[in-house]
Amino acid sequence: MWFAGGLLLAVLAGALAFVGLMQAASAPKAKSEAPKVQVLVATRDIALQATIVAEDVTVREVPPEVVPEGALTDAKDVVGKIATTPIVRDEIILGQRLLKPDYVGPQVALVMDPKKVLVALPTADLLSQLDIVRAGDRVDLMCTLVPAKISATLDPLLVTTMLLQDVKVAAVIHERPADPSKGSAAGGPPRALLLTLDPQDALTVKYFRDNGAAVDLALRSPTAAEGPFNVVNVDGDYIMQRFKLRRGAVR
């Protein structure tokens, strides 16, 4: 009798187990978690204009839906670059918020030496108007003026001098064409040059221009040695001596 009862219990247990397996097999499978993607995030707060080092970033896996456009994944694309905005800890690093230290262009103020200033010089000279000058070029500023306009005690005749030498062009600003379909890739004609200067040099340039000096650019070779060329001012006496001219008799 007890054997029959045990057998019945075993059969019932097997039946229950079978039903459980069938229910588990027929139940809908749980939705699998979406794969995560790797991005670079800041390990600490990064200040504006700070140069990023390897310790500033780390790789982290995040859901793909939270990754913004421009997110970087390789530290080689970040280390050595300059932050153009403050970056907070755990923030995803974006390529559009970084610039190379040698960047030249309209955003140069974000990477230039804090001891320098950015000056816009109108493209009044022929070299600039021909759209030959490019960002990153090195130029010399030549100017001609009448010194007597500055002080009555100075020479009333024209003198041409090298106002500044070996100046780096930060950017060339072009006019926006009225019809973009007819403009060049860079836009319309050049309107201004952006130069990075020492503050005192910037004041000097403004002083000369405000006193009517005509400023022209001379473009240097990319392989030219840095620093000033050895030149002398050109005035009437220089012309007389160089070309061996004689002064006319005073009547």
MARMI-776770 format. One record per residue (C-alpha): y, z, x; residue in three letters; residue number from 1. Coordinates in steps of 0.5 Angstrom, whole numbers, padded with zeros to 4 digits. Layout:
! residues N
Y, Z, X, ala, NUM
...
This chain:
! residues 251
0000, 0000, 0000, met, 1
0005, 0002, 0005, trp, 2
0003, -0004, 0009, phe, 3
0005, -0009, 0003, ala, 4
0011, -0005, 0002, gly, 5
0013, -0006, 0010, gly, 6
0011, -0013, 0009, leu, 7
0016, -0014, 0003, leu, 8
0022, -0011, 0007, leu, 9
0021, -0015, 0013, ala, 10
0021, -0022, 0008, val, 11
0027, -0019, 0005, leu, 12
0031, -0018, 0012, ala, 13
0029, -0025, 0014, gly, 14
0032, -0028, 0008, ala, 15
0038, -0024, 0009, leu, 16
0039, -0026, 0016, ala, 17
0037, -0033, 0014, phe, 18
0043, -0033, 0009, val, 19
0048, -0030, 0014, gly, 20
0046, -0036, 0019, leu, 21
0047, -0041, 0013, met, 22
0054, -0038, 0011, gln, 23
0056, -0038, 0018, ala, 24
0054, -0045, 0020, ala, 25
0058, -0047, 0013, ser, 26
0064, -0043, 0014, ala, 27
0070, -0047, 0017, pro, 28
0071, -0047, 0024, lys, 29
0077, -0043, 0027, ala, 30
0083, -0048, 0029, lys, 31
0083, -0048, 0037, ser, 32
0089, -0046, 0040, glu, 33
0093, -0052, 0043, ala, 34
0093, -0052, 0051, pro, 35
0099, -0050, 0054, lys, 36
0103, -0053, 0060, val, 37
0106, -0051, 0066, gln, 38
0113, -0050, 0068, val, 39
0118, -0047, 0073, leu, 40
0122, -0041, 0071, val, 41
0127, -0037, 0074, ala, 42
0124, -0030, 0077, thr, 43
0131, -0027, 0077, arg, 44
0138, -0029, 0075, asp, 45
0141, -0034, 0079, ile, 46
0148, -0035, 0080, ala, 47
0153, -0041, 0079, leu, 48
0153, -0045, 0085, gln, 49
0147, -0041, 0088, ala, 50
0142, -0045, 0093, thr, 51
0135, -0044, 0090, ile, 52
0130, -0041, 0094, val, 53
0122, -0041, 0093, ala, 54
0123, -0034, 0091, glu, 55
0127, -0036, 0085, asp, 56
0122, -0039, 0081, val, 57
0115, -0039, 0079, thr, 58
0110, -0043, 0075, val, 59
0108, -0041, 0068, arg, 60
0104, -0043, 0062, glu, 61
0108, -0044, 0056, val, 62
0106, -0047, 0049, pro, 63
0109, -0055, 0049, pro, 64
0113, -0054, 0043, glu, 65
0118, -0049, 0047, val, 66
0119, -0054, 0053, val, 67
0126, -0057, 0053, pro, 68
0127, -0064, 0056, glu, 69
0128, -0064, 0063, gly, 70
0124, -0058, 0065, ala, 71
0121, -0058, 0072, leu, 72
0114, -0057, 0074, thr, 73
0114, -0057, 0082, asp, 74
0118, -0053, 0086, ala, 75
0119, -0058, 0091, lys, 76
0124, -0061, 0086, asp, 77
0128, -0055, 0086, val, 78
0128, -0051, 0092, val, 79
0135, -0053, 0096, gly, 80
0139, -0055, 0090, lys, 81
0145, -0052, 0087, ile, 82
0145, -0049, 0080, ala, 83
0151, -0052, 0076, thr, 84
0150, -0046, 0071, thr, 85
0148, -0039, 0071, pro, 86
0140, -0039, 0070, ile, 87
0137, -0032, 0067, val, 88
0131, -0029, 0069, arg, 89
0125, -0032, 0065, asp, 90
0129, -0038, 0064, glu, 91
0126, -0045, 0064, ile, 92
0129, -0049, 0070, ile, 93
0132, -0056, 0068, leu, 94
0133, -0062, 0072, gly, 95
0140, -0063, 0069, gln, 96
0143, -0056, 0071, arg, 97
0141, -0058, 0079, leu, 98
0145, -0062, 0084, leu, 99
0143, -0063, 0091, lys, 100
0148, -0060, 0096, pro, 101
0150, -0067, 0099, asp, 102
0152, -0070, 0092, tyr, 103
0158, -0074, 0091, val, 104
0161, -0076, 0084, gly, 105
0165, -0073, 0078, pro, 106
0161, -0066, 0078, gln, 107
0163, -0065, 0086, val, 108
0167, -0059, 0084, ala, 109
0160, -0055, 0083, leu, 110
0158, -0056, 0090, val, 111
0164, -0057, 0094, met, 112
0166, -0052, 0099, asp, 113
0170, -0046, 0095, pro, 114
0175, -0047, 0100, lys, 115
0177, -0054, 0099, lys, 116
0180, -0057, 0093, val, 117
0179, -0063, 0089, leu, 118
0185, -0068, 0089, val, 119
0186, -0075, 0085, ala, 120
0189, -0080, 0088, leu, 121
0191, -0087, 0084, pro, 122
0188, -0093, 0087, thr, 123
0195, -0096, 0088, ala, 124
0193, -0099, 0095, asp, 125
0189, -0106, 0095, leu, 126
0183, -0103, 0098, leu, 127
0182, -0099, 0093, ser, 128
0184, -0104, 0087, gln, 129
0178, -0109, 0090, leu, 130
0173, -0103, 0088, asp, 131
0170, -0103, 0095, ile, 132
0171, -0096, 0096, val, 133
0165, -0092, 0094, arg, 134
0163, -0084, 0093, ala, 135
0161, -0082, 0100, gly, 136
0165, -0086, 0104, asp, 137
0170, -0083, 0109, arg, 138
0177, -0086, 0109, val, 139
0183, -0085, 0113, asp, 140
0190, -0084, 0109, leu, 141
0196, -0088, 0112, met, 142
0203, -0088, 0110, cys, 143
0209, -0091, 0111, thr, 144
0216, -0088, 0109, leu, 145
0223, -0087, 0111, val, 146
0224, -0080, 0115, pro, 147
0231, -0080, 0113, ala, 148
0229, -0079, 0106, lys, 149
0226, -0072, 0108, ile, 150
0232, -0070, 0112, ser, 151
0238, -0073, 0114, ala, 152
0237, -0071, 0121, thr, 153
0231, -0075, 0121, leu, 154
0230, -0083, 0123, asp, 155
0233, -0087, 0118, pro, 156
0228, -0093, 0120, leu, 157
0221, -0094, 0117, leu, 158
0215, -0090, 0121, val, 159
0208, -0091, 0119, thr, 160
0203, -0085, 0121, thr, 161
0196, -0083, 0120, met, 162
0197, -0078, 0114, leu, 163
0190, -0075, 0114, leu, 164
0183, -0078, 0117, gln, 165
0176, -0077, 0116, asp, 166
0177, -0076, 0109, val, 167
0170, -0076, 0104, lys, 168
0171, -0079, 0098, val, 169
0168, -0075, 0092, ala, 170
0168, -0080, 0087, ala, 171
0171, -0087, 0084, val, 172
0173, -0086, 0077, ile, 173
0173, -0093, 0073, his, 174
0177, -0095, 0067, glu, 175
0173, -0095, 0061, arg, 176
0173, -0102, 0059, pro, 177
0176, -0104, 0052, ala, 178
0169, -0108, 0050, asp, 179
0163, -0104, 0054, pro, 180
0159, -0111, 0053, ser, 181
0164, -0114, 0058, lys, 182
0165, -0108, 0063, gly, 183
0161, -0108, 0070, ser, 184
0155, -0103, 0071, ala, 185
0160, -0098, 0073, ala, 186
0165, -0099, 0068, gly, 187
0172, -0102, 0068, gly, 188
0177, -0103, 0074, pro, 189
0178, -0097, 0079, pro, 190
0183, -0092, 0077, arg, 191
0183, -0086, 0082, ala, 192
0179, -0083, 0088, leu, 193
0177, -0076, 0088, leu, 194
0178, -0073, 0095, leu, 195
0176, -0066, 0097, thr, 196
0181, -0063, 0102, leu, 197
0184, -0057, 0105, asp, 198
0189, -0054, 0100, pro, 199
0194, -0055, 0106, gln, 200
0192, -0062, 0106, asp, 201
0193, -0063, 0099, ala, 202
0200, -0060, 0099, leu, 203
0202, -0065, 0104, thr, 204
0199, -0071, 0101, val, 205
0203, -0069, 0095, lys, 206
0209, -0068, 0099, tyr, 207
0209, -0075, 0102, phe, 208
0208, -0078, 0095, arg, 209
0213, -0075, 0092, asp, 210
0218, -0077, 0097, asn, 211
0216, -0084, 0096, gly, 212
0211, -0085, 0102, ala, 213
0207, -0092, 0101, ala, 214
0199, -0089, 0102, val, 215
0194, -0094, 0104, asp, 216
0187, -0093, 0105, leu, 217
0183, -0095, 0111, ala, 218
0175, -0095, 0111, leu, 219
0171, -0092, 0116, arg, 220
0164, -0095, 0118, ser, 221
0158, -0090, 0116, pro, 222
0156, -0090, 0124, thr, 223
0163, -0088, 0126, ala, 224
0164, -0081, 0130, ala, 225
0167, -0075, 0126, glu, 226
0174, -0073, 0127, gly, 227
0181, -0076, 0128, pro, 228
0182, -0083, 0132, phe, 229
0187, -0083, 0137, asn, 230
0193, -0086, 0135, val, 231
0200, -0086, 0135, val, 232
0206, -0087, 0130, asn, 233
0208, -0094, 0129, val, 234
0216, -0094, 0129, asp, 235
0221, -0099, 0131, gly, 236
0221, -0097, 0138, asp, 237
0213, -0097, 0138, tyr, 238
0214, -0105, 0136, ile, 239
0219, -0106, 0141, met, 240
0215, -0103, 0147, gln, 241
0208, -0106, 0144, arg, 242
0210, -0113, 0143, phe, 243
0216, -0113, 0149, lys, 244
0221, -0115, 0144, leu, 245
0229, -0114, 0146, arg, 246
0234, -0111, 0142, arg, 247
0240, -0116, 0140, gly, 248
0246, -0115, 0144, ala, 249
0251, -0111, 0140, val, 250
0257, -0115, 0138, arg, 251
